[in-house]
């Protein structure tokens, strides 16, 4: 296992989101995955994102990329702020533009807010390290994972094994697509580490964010011993009982059109 990168998680308690700073140890270049803005009572604050950038400054890291794993429906992305403030690259799936078109109104324009729109298997540098993009639709059409050495940053598609996976009833989500996407992740070596974007633990265990491909194959409550049709049925049944995300309207409006 290589020691060329370091990974620092940040937990945004209000939305339960995990933000990750991944740094190249040789060059001190880094990327940030799923950065969050604070949003309450129609007011945007940058406190949480400043905690992340303070960490990069204190550790002499230069931010080269800020990446989103998908169009989030539960928080406002800090990628737009990062692009302006840090003058860094920003990236998301190429499906972002299609989702913009589906949601557009007369008052909104289909603009390019990110610097890069990724295709499946795209590869990019940060410092001496690289990240690869893996298209994993299912939770949304815009979902991608970022593969960095033996680490998989999978967004909402997989939660911790006792929680299962993300919902499939928002923004073109599809349970059959999610099953196929998870099989892509399961095709990686079982020692590969999986970093989730959220955790919703029961009261009898602590918050966690890290598992492995082997853990997920063996223990994930939605995927162990389930075929494609059985998974899709169980996921749809679960989704039918869920309430919409608290910040759904504000998050989608901002994340797609940079407005509220």
Secondary structure, DSSP 8 states (H G I E B T S, - for coil): ---SEEEEEEEETTTTEEEEEEEETTTTEEEEES-EEEEETTEEE-HHHHHHHHHHHHTT-EEEEEE-SS--SSSEESHHHHHHHH--EEEEETHHHHHHHHH--TT------SSEEE-TT-EEEETTEEEEEEE--SS-TT-EEEEETTEEE-TTSB--TTT-B--SSSTT--HHHHHHHHHHHHTS-TT-EEE-SB----TTS----EEEHHHHHHH-TTTTT--HHHHHHHHHHHHTT----TTHHHHHHHHHHS--
